[in-house]
Amino acid sequence: MPFTASSFADAGIAAPSREDIVAMARAWYEAQPVPEFIPGQTYIPPSGKVMDGGDCAALIDASLDMWLTAGRYASQFESELAARFGLRDAKLTVSGSAANLLALATLTSWKLGSRALKPGDEVITVAAGFPTTVTPIVQHGCIPVFVDVDVATHNVDVAALEAAIGPKTRAVMIAHSLGNPFDVIRVAELCKRHGLLLVEDCCDAFGATAGGQQVGTFGEIATLSFYPAHHITMGEGGAVLMNDAKLAKICESFRDWGRDCYCAPGCDNSCNKRFNWRLGSLPKGYDHKYTYSHVGYNLKVSDMQAALGCSQLGKLDRFIAARRANFAGLTRRIKAAGLEQFFHLPEATAGTEPSWFGYLLTLRDDARIDRNAMTRILEDRKVGTRMLFAGNLLRQPAFADVSYRISGSLENTDKVMCDSFWMGVWPGLDEQRLDYMVDTLAAVTRELAGKDIDGAAKRAALPVLNQER
C-alpha cells in the first residue's frame, strides 16, 4: 500500500524531509553487494560505468524538484564543463552523436556569413572510426574527404591530411581515437594556415592533452559524449564546447527547435524586446519565443541527466587516472607475455597525454591469425572485445550511396578494419581482471598463431574502392 502524507500522520511519525530521502537513497545504493568476480565465468565488458551513492543521491535530488526539463543542474553542469576546459560555453545535448550533429550544423548557419559551410564544401575526416563523426557532414550536403590513419596511434596521418587540402576544402572534423589525441597541434596549424574550420570530436578523449593543452580547445567547436561507456556518464548525454558567443547562440538555436529566442526554460523576455523584433517577413512584434532562425531539432536534456553529470564530473580525474593505470598495466602484462611479436601495441601520439578509452591491438601480418576467430574465442572465454567501431566507413552499407572523395590510400584503414580489436581499460577493471584478460589473450594467441593466411594477402582480396563518388 503506497504511503501518503496522511499515512505518516496516521502512524504518528513525521514525513521524511528532502534531506532524509536523499541520504536514504545514498545509503541504499552503497549497501548493495558487489558481485564476485569468477575468472572464466564473469564477463569482463570492454567498457562500463562506475557509479556510487553520490550519483544515486544526485538523481533522487533532481527528481524531487519535479522539474523535468533542463533546470538548475543543467545550468550548473554546463558552467562546470566550460570552466573545466577554460572555454566560454558548453551546451548540453542528448548524446555525443547529437553533439556532433549540432557542431556541424552550427557551422552551416547563415548567421556566419561567408564563413558558413555550404552544400558541396569538402570536410576532411577519416574512415577508421565511429559513423556519427562523419554522418553530420553527409547530412548537411558537404563532401567528406577521407584520409588514412597510422597503425601505431590509430589516428589521422597528418601528412595525408595536408595533401588532401584542395580548393573546395572548408573544414576538418576528426575524432581523437580511443582517447589518444591525434596530432591536433599540427592539424590546428594547418587549419589556421588554410583558413579551415576545425571540429574536434573528443567523445572518447575527455581529459586528454596535447602539448599540455586540453583537447577540445584547439578548434572552433568540440564535442563530448556521456554515454555509460565513456569517461563520465549522464546515462545518455553529450555536450558541444566553444569559445565564441555567436557559435554558442547558434548551437543553442539548433538544439532548441531552431528558435531565435535564447531565454532559459521558465524565463521570458530576457532580451527586453520580446514583442519588438522583426525577423524574416514576419510582422513586426511577432513573439520572439516563436520565431525560428534555423531548421532545428529538440535535442535538450532533462535535469536528472544533468544532475548525474554534475556528480560524475567530480570523479573525472580519478577515472582518468584509473584508465591510464589500466592501460599501463595491460601493456606491462602483454609485453611480459611476449605478445609483441604478434601484435602492434598502441602508442601515444608524440607530445600528448592520452585519456585512454580502450586498448587497441592490431595483429601483425606475419602472425597469420584470424582476428574474427580470436575475438569469438575471447568473447566465449568472457573477455569483452570491440572493433575500432565501423572499421572502414566506406565499406559499410550505410555509405553505399554517399558522395565522397578519398585522398591517397586507405591501406591502414583497411588493416585496422581487418586486424584490430580493443579491450577495456575502464575504471571498473581491477588487477585480477587485467591478469585474466592478458592470460586469456596469450592462450588464444598461441592457439591460433600461424593458422590463417598472411594479413596482407587477405586485404588484397577486398573490393577496390572508387577514389571519388
C-alpha positions as CSV (number, residue, x, y, z in Angstrom):
1,M,0.0,0.0,0.0
2,P,1.5,3.4,-1.0
3,F,2.5,5.9,1.6
4,T,0.8,9.3,1.5
5,A,1.1,12.3,3.8
6,S,-1.9,11.1,5.8
7,S,-0.1,7.7,6.2
8,F,2.7,9.2,8.1
9,A,0.2,11.3,10.2
10,D,-1.8,8.2,11.0
11,A,1.3,6.3,12.1
12,G,2.3,9.2,14.3
13,I,5.6,9.9,12.6
14,A,6.8,12.9,10.6
15,A,7.2,12.5,6.9
16,P,10.8,12.3,5.9
17,S,12.5,15.5,4.8
18,R,14.1,16.0,1.4
19,E,17.5,15.6,3.1
20,D,16.3,12.3,4.6
21,I,15.2,11.0,1.3
22,V,18.4,11.9,-0.5
23,A,20.5,10.4,2.4
24,M,18.5,7.2,2.3
25,A,19.0,6.9,-1.4
26,R,22.7,7.2,-1.0
27,A,22.8,4.7,1.9
28,W,20.6,2.2,-0.1
29,Y,22.9,2.3,-3.1
30,E,26.1,2.0,-1.1
31,A,24.6,-1.0,0.8
32,Q,24.2,-3.1,-2.4
33,P,26.5,-6.1,-2.6
34,V,29.4,-6.1,-5.1
35,P,29.2,-9.3,-7.3
36,E,32.1,-11.6,-7.0
37,F,34.5,-11.9,-9.9
38,I,34.9,-15.6,-11.0
39,P,37.6,-16.0,-13.8
40,G,36.2,-17.6,-16.9
41,Q,32.6,-17.2,-15.6
42,T,32.2,-13.4,-15.0
43,Y,32.1,-11.5,-18.2
44,I,34.6,-8.6,-18.4
45,P,33.0,-5.9,-20.6
46,P,35.3,-3.6,-22.7
47,S,33.6,-0.5,-21.2
48,G,31.2,0.4,-18.5
49,K,30.1,3.0,-15.9
50,V,31.3,3.4,-12.3
51,M,28.6,4.7,-10.0
52,D,28.4,5.4,-6.3
53,G,25.9,6.6,-3.7
54,G,26.6,10.2,-4.6
55,D,25.3,9.6,-8.1
56,C,22.1,7.9,-6.8
57,A,21.6,10.8,-4.4
58,A,22.0,13.4,-7.2
59,L,19.4,11.6,-9.3
60,I,16.9,11.5,-6.4
61,D,17.6,15.1,-5.5
62,A,16.9,16.3,-9.1
63,S,13.7,14.1,-9.3
64,L,12.3,15.7,-6.1
65,D,12.4,19.1,-7.9
66,M,9.9,17.6,-10.4
67,W,11.4,20.0,-12.9
68,L,11.6,17.5,-15.7
69,T,13.3,19.6,-18.4
70,A,16.7,21.3,-18.2
71,G,16.9,23.3,-14.9
72,R,19.3,24.2,-12.2
73,Y,21.5,21.1,-12.6
74,A,21.8,21.6,-16.4
75,S,22.9,25.2,-15.8
76,Q,25.4,24.0,-13.2
77,F,26.8,21.2,-15.4
78,E,27.2,23.5,-18.5
79,S,29.1,26.1,-16.4
80,E,31.3,23.5,-14.8
81,L,32.1,21.8,-18.1
82,A,33.0,25.1,-19.7
83,A,35.2,26.0,-16.8
84,R,36.9,22.6,-16.9
85,F,38.1,23.4,-20.5
86,G,38.6,27.1,-19.9
87,L,36.1,27.9,-22.6
88,R,33.2,30.4,-22.7
89,D,30.3,27.9,-23.3
90,A,29.2,24.3,-23.1
91,K,25.8,23.3,-24.4
92,L,24.3,20.0,-23.2
93,T,22.5,17.7,-25.5
94,V,21.2,14.1,-25.6
95,S,24.3,12.3,-26.9
96,G,27.8,12.6,-28.4
97,S,26.3,11.9,-31.8
98,A,23.8,14.7,-31.3
99,A,26.7,16.9,-30.2
100,N,28.5,16.1,-33.5
101,L,25.3,16.9,-35.4
102,L,24.9,20.2,-33.6
103,A,28.6,21.1,-34.1
104,L,28.5,20.7,-37.8
105,A,25.0,22.3,-38.1
106,T,26.3,25.3,-36.2
107,L,29.0,25.9,-38.8
108,T,26.3,25.9,-41.6
109,S,24.4,28.8,-40.1
110,W,23.5,31.8,-42.3
111,K,24.5,33.9,-39.4
112,L,28.2,33.1,-40.1
113,G,28.0,34.8,-43.5
114,S,30.9,33.8,-45.8
115,R,32.4,31.5,-43.0
116,A,29.4,29.2,-43.2
117,L,29.7,25.7,-44.6
118,K,27.6,25.1,-47.7
119,P,26.5,22.0,-49.6
120,G,29.3,20.8,-51.8
121,D,32.0,22.1,-49.4
122,E,34.6,19.5,-48.5
123,V,35.3,18.4,-44.9
124,I,38.4,16.3,-44.3
125,T,38.0,13.3,-41.9
126,V,38.9,9.6,-41.5
127,A,37.1,6.4,-42.3
128,A,38.5,4.5,-39.4
129,G,36.2,5.4,-36.6
130,F,32.6,6.0,-35.4
131,P,30.0,6.8,-38.1
132,T,28.4,9.8,-36.3
133,T,31.7,11.7,-36.6
134,V,31.1,11.7,-40.3
135,T,27.4,11.4,-40.9
136,P,26.7,15.1,-40.0
137,I,29.0,16.1,-42.9
138,V,26.8,14.0,-45.2
139,Q,23.5,15.1,-43.7
140,H,24.4,18.7,-44.4
141,G,25.3,18.1,-48.1
142,C,29.0,18.5,-47.6
143,I,31.5,16.1,-49.1
144,P,33.6,14.0,-46.7
145,V,37.2,13.7,-47.8
146,F,38.8,10.5,-46.3
147,V,42.4,10.2,-45.5
148,D,44.4,7.3,-43.9
149,V,45.4,6.7,-40.3
150,D,48.7,5.3,-38.9
151,V,48.7,1.9,-37.2
152,A,50.6,2.9,-34.1
153,T,48.3,5.7,-32.9
154,H,45.2,4.7,-35.0
155,N,44.9,8.5,-35.7
156,V,44.9,10.6,-38.8
157,D,48.0,10.7,-40.9
158,V,48.7,14.5,-40.8
159,A,50.8,14.4,-44.0
160,A,47.9,12.7,-45.8
161,L,45.5,15.4,-44.3
162,E,47.7,18.2,-45.6
163,A,47.9,16.6,-49.1
164,A,44.1,16.3,-49.2
165,I,43.5,20.1,-48.8
166,G,42.0,21.4,-52.1
167,P,40.2,24.4,-53.4
168,K,36.8,23.1,-52.0
169,T,38.1,22.2,-48.6
170,R,36.5,24.2,-45.8
171,A,36.8,22.2,-42.6
172,V,38.3,19.3,-40.7
173,M,36.2,17.1,-38.4
174,I,38.1,14.2,-36.8
175,A,37.9,12.2,-33.5
176,H,40.7,11.7,-31.1
177,S,40.8,7.9,-31.5
178,L,40.1,5.8,-28.3
179,G,41.3,8.6,-26.1
180,N,44.6,9.0,-27.9
181,P,44.8,12.6,-29.3
182,F,45.6,13.0,-33.0
183,D,48.4,15.5,-33.7
184,V,46.0,18.3,-33.0
185,I,48.7,20.9,-32.7
186,R,49.9,20.3,-36.3
187,V,46.3,19.9,-37.5
188,A,45.2,23.2,-35.9
189,E,48.2,25.0,-37.5
190,L,47.2,23.6,-40.9
191,C,43.7,24.8,-40.4
192,K,44.8,28.2,-39.5
193,R,47.2,28.4,-42.4
194,H,44.5,27.4,-44.9
195,G,41.5,29.1,-43.3
196,L,39.7,25.9,-42.4
197,L,37.3,25.3,-39.6
198,L,38.2,22.6,-37.0
199,V,35.8,20.4,-35.1
200,E,37.3,18.1,-32.5
201,D,35.3,15.0,-31.6
202,C,36.5,14.4,-28.0
203,C,33.8,11.9,-27.2
204,D,36.4,9.2,-26.4
205,A,39.1,11.6,-25.1
206,F,37.8,13.7,-22.2
207,G,40.8,14.8,-20.2
208,A,43.5,14.1,-22.8
209,T,46.1,16.8,-23.6
210,A,48.4,17.8,-26.4
211,G,51.4,20.0,-25.6
212,G,49.9,20.4,-22.1
213,Q,46.6,21.9,-23.6
214,Q,43.3,20.1,-23.3
215,V,41.9,18.5,-26.4
216,G,38.7,20.3,-27.3
217,T,40.3,23.7,-27.1
218,F,42.2,23.8,-30.4
219,G,39.4,24.4,-32.9
220,E,36.1,26.3,-33.3
221,I,34.0,23.6,-31.7
222,A,34.5,20.4,-29.8
223,T,32.1,17.6,-28.7
224,L,31.8,15.2,-25.7
225,S,29.8,12.1,-25.0
226,F,28.3,11.0,-21.7
227,Y,27.1,7.5,-22.7
228,P,27.8,4.9,-20.0
229,A,30.8,3.6,-21.9
230,H,32.5,7.0,-21.7
231,H,34.7,8.7,-19.2
232,I,31.7,10.0,-17.2
233,T,28.1,9.4,-17.8
234,M,24.7,11.0,-17.8
235,G,23.1,7.8,-18.9
236,E,22.5,9.4,-22.3
237,G,24.1,12.7,-23.0
238,G,26.7,14.9,-24.7
239,A,28.0,18.4,-25.0
240,V,29.2,20.9,-27.5
241,L,32.0,23.2,-26.4
242,M,33.1,26.6,-27.9
243,N,34.7,29.8,-27.0
244,D,32.7,32.1,-29.3
245,A,29.4,33.7,-28.2
246,K,27.9,33.7,-31.7
247,L,28.6,30.0,-32.2
248,A,27.1,29.2,-28.8
249,K,23.9,31.1,-29.6
250,I,23.7,29.4,-33.0
251,C,24.3,25.9,-31.4
252,E,21.6,26.6,-28.8
253,S,19.2,27.6,-31.5
254,F,19.7,24.4,-33.5
255,R,19.4,22.3,-30.3
256,D,16.2,24.1,-29.1
257,W,13.9,23.7,-32.1
258,G,15.7,26.3,-34.2
259,R,14.2,29.1,-32.3
260,D,15.9,32.6,-32.3
261,C,14.9,33.2,-28.6
262,Y,17.6,32.4,-26.1
263,C,15.5,32.6,-22.9
264,A,16.2,29.8,-20.4
265,P,13.4,27.3,-19.6
266,G,10.8,29.1,-17.5
267,C,12.0,32.5,-18.4
268,D,10.6,35.1,-20.7
269,N,11.7,38.4,-22.3
270,S,15.4,38.1,-21.4
271,C,16.1,40.4,-24.4
272,N,13.6,43.0,-23.1
273,K,12.1,43.3,-26.5
274,R,10.1,40.1,-26.9
275,F,7.4,41.8,-28.9
276,N,9.6,44.3,-30.7
277,W,11.5,42.1,-33.2
278,R,11.2,42.0,-36.9
279,L,12.8,38.9,-38.5
280,G,12.2,37.3,-41.9
281,S,9.0,38.5,-43.3
282,L,7.1,38.1,-40.0
283,P,5.0,41.1,-38.9
284,K,6.9,43.4,-36.5
285,G,6.4,42.4,-32.9
286,Y,5.8,38.7,-33.6
287,D,6.5,36.8,-30.4
288,H,10.3,36.2,-30.3
289,K,9.7,32.9,-28.3
290,Y,8.1,31.6,-31.5
291,T,10.5,33.0,-34.1
292,Y,12.8,30.4,-35.7
293,S,16.1,31.3,-37.3
294,H,17.3,27.7,-38.1
295,V,15.8,24.4,-39.2
296,G,16.5,22.8,-35.9
297,Y,15.8,19.9,-33.6
298,N,14.8,19.2,-30.0
299,L,18.0,17.8,-28.5
300,K,17.7,19.0,-24.9
301,V,18.4,17.1,-21.8
302,S,16.4,16.5,-18.6
303,D,17.7,17.9,-15.3
304,M,18.0,14.4,-13.9
305,Q,20.5,13.6,-16.6
306,A,22.4,16.8,-15.8
307,A,22.4,16.0,-12.0
308,L,24.1,12.7,-12.7
309,G,26.6,14.6,-14.9
310,C,27.4,17.0,-12.1
311,S,28.1,14.2,-9.7
312,Q,30.2,12.2,-12.2
313,L,32.3,15.3,-13.2
314,G,33.7,15.4,-9.6
315,K,35.1,11.9,-10.1
316,L,36.6,12.5,-13.6
317,D,40.2,12.9,-12.5
318,R,40.1,9.7,-10.6
319,F,38.5,7.9,-13.5
320,I,41.2,9.2,-16.0
321,A,44.0,8.1,-13.6
322,A,42.4,4.6,-13.4
323,R,42.2,4.4,-17.2
324,R,45.8,5.4,-17.6
325,A,46.9,2.9,-14.9
326,N,44.9,0.1,-16.5
327,F,46.4,0.9,-19.9
328,A,49.9,0.7,-18.4
329,G,49.0,-2.5,-16.6
330,L,47.9,-4.1,-19.9
331,T,51.0,-3.0,-21.7
332,R,53.2,-4.4,-19.0
333,R,51.4,-7.7,-18.9
334,I,51.3,-8.1,-22.7
335,K,55.0,-7.4,-23.1
336,A,55.8,-9.8,-20.2
337,A,53.8,-12.5,-22.0
338,G,55.8,-12.0,-25.2
339,L,52.9,-11.0,-27.3
340,E,54.5,-8.1,-29.1
341,Q,55.7,-10.5,-31.8
342,F,52.0,-11.0,-32.7
343,F,50.5,-7.5,-32.2
344,H,51.2,-3.9,-32.9
345,L,50.6,-2.3,-29.5
346,P,49.0,1.2,-29.2
347,E,51.3,4.2,-28.9
348,A,50.5,7.6,-27.6
349,T,50.8,10.4,-30.2
350,A,54.1,12.2,-29.6
351,G,53.7,15.2,-27.2
352,T,50.3,14.1,-25.9
353,E,48.9,12.5,-22.7
354,P,46.0,10.3,-23.7
355,S,42.9,9.8,-21.6
356,W,42.6,6.2,-22.8
357,F,39.2,4.8,-23.8
358,G,40.3,1.4,-25.0
359,Y,43.4,-0.7,-25.7
360,L,43.7,-1.3,-29.4
361,L,45.6,-4.4,-30.5
362,T,46.4,-4.8,-34.2
363,L,47.6,-8.2,-35.5
364,R,50.9,-8.3,-37.4
365,D,50.6,-9.6,-40.9
366,D,53.1,-12.4,-40.3
367,A,51.2,-13.6,-37.2
368,R,48.8,-15.3,-39.5
369,I,45.9,-15.1,-37.0
370,D,42.3,-14.6,-38.0
371,R,41.0,-11.6,-36.0
372,N,37.4,-12.8,-36.1
373,A,38.4,-16.2,-34.7
374,M,40.4,-14.5,-32.0
375,T,37.6,-12.2,-30.8
376,R,35.0,-15.0,-30.9
377,I,37.1,-17.2,-28.6
378,L,37.9,-14.3,-26.3
379,E,34.2,-13.5,-26.0
380,D,33.5,-17.2,-25.3
381,R,36.0,-17.0,-22.6
382,K,34.4,-13.9,-21.1
383,V,36.8,-11.3,-22.3
384,G,34.9,-8.5,-24.0
385,T,36.2,-7.0,-27.2
386,R,35.2,-4.3,-29.7
387,M,36.2,-3.4,-33.2
388,L,37.6,0.1,-33.9
389,F,33.9,1.0,-34.4
390,A,33.0,1.0,-38.1
391,G,36.4,-0.2,-39.4
392,N,36.3,1.5,-42.8
393,L,33.2,3.5,-43.1
394,L,33.2,3.4,-46.9
395,R,32.8,-0.4,-46.8
396,Q,29.7,0.0,-44.6
397,P,26.2,-0.5,-46.2
398,A,25.1,2.9,-44.9
399,F,27.7,4.7,-47.1
400,A,27.0,2.8,-50.3
401,D,25.4,5.8,-52.0
402,V,27.3,8.6,-50.2
403,S,29.2,11.1,-52.2
404,Y,32.8,11.3,-51.1
405,R,36.5,11.7,-52.1
406,I,39.5,9.6,-51.0
407,S,42.8,11.4,-50.9
408,G,45.7,8.9,-51.1
409,S,45.4,5.3,-49.9
410,L,43.2,3.9,-47.1
411,E,45.6,0.9,-46.7
412,N,46.0,1.3,-42.9
413,T,42.3,1.9,-42.5
414,D,41.7,-1.5,-44.1
415,K,44.4,-3.0,-41.9
416,V,42.6,-1.7,-38.8
417,M,39.2,-3.0,-40.2
418,C,40.6,-6.5,-40.8
419,D,43.1,-7.0,-38.0
420,S,42.3,-4.7,-35.0
421,F,40.2,-5.0,-31.9
422,W,40.2,-3.4,-28.5
423,M,39.8,-4.5,-24.9
424,G,38.8,-2.4,-21.9
425,V,40.7,0.0,-19.7
426,W,37.7,1.5,-17.8
427,P,37.9,2.2,-14.1
428,G,35.8,-0.8,-13.2
429,L,38.7,-3.2,-14.0
430,D,41.0,-4.4,-11.2
431,E,44.3,-6.3,-11.1
432,Q,42.5,-9.7,-11.1
433,R,40.5,-8.9,-14.2
434,L,43.6,-7.5,-16.0
435,D,45.5,-10.7,-15.2
436,Y,42.7,-12.8,-16.6
437,M,42.4,-10.7,-19.7
438,V,46.0,-11.0,-20.7
439,D,46.4,-14.7,-19.6
440,T,43.4,-15.4,-21.9
441,L,44.7,-13.3,-24.7
442,A,48.1,-15.1,-24.5
443,A,46.5,-18.5,-24.6
444,V,44.2,-17.7,-27.5
445,T,47.0,-16.1,-29.5
446,R,49.2,-19.2,-29.2
447,E,46.3,-21.4,-30.1
448,L,45.6,-19.5,-33.3
449,A,49.1,-18.4,-34.4
450,G,50.1,-19.4,-37.9
451,K,46.7,-20.9,-38.8
452,D,45.5,-18.2,-41.2
453,I,46.7,-16.7,-44.4
454,D,49.0,-13.7,-44.4
455,G,47.2,-10.5,-43.4
456,A,48.3,-8.5,-46.5
457,A,47.1,-11.3,-48.8
458,K,43.7,-11.2,-47.1
459,R,43.3,-7.4,-47.6
460,A,44.4,-7.7,-51.2
461,A,41.2,-9.6,-51.8
462,L,39.0,-6.7,-50.7
463,P,37.0,-4.9,-53.4
464,V,38.7,-1.8,-54.6
465,L,37.1,1.4,-53.5
466,N,36.5,4.2,-56.0
467,Q,38.6,7.3,-55.2
468,E,35.6,9.5,-55.7
469,R,31.8,9.3,-55.9
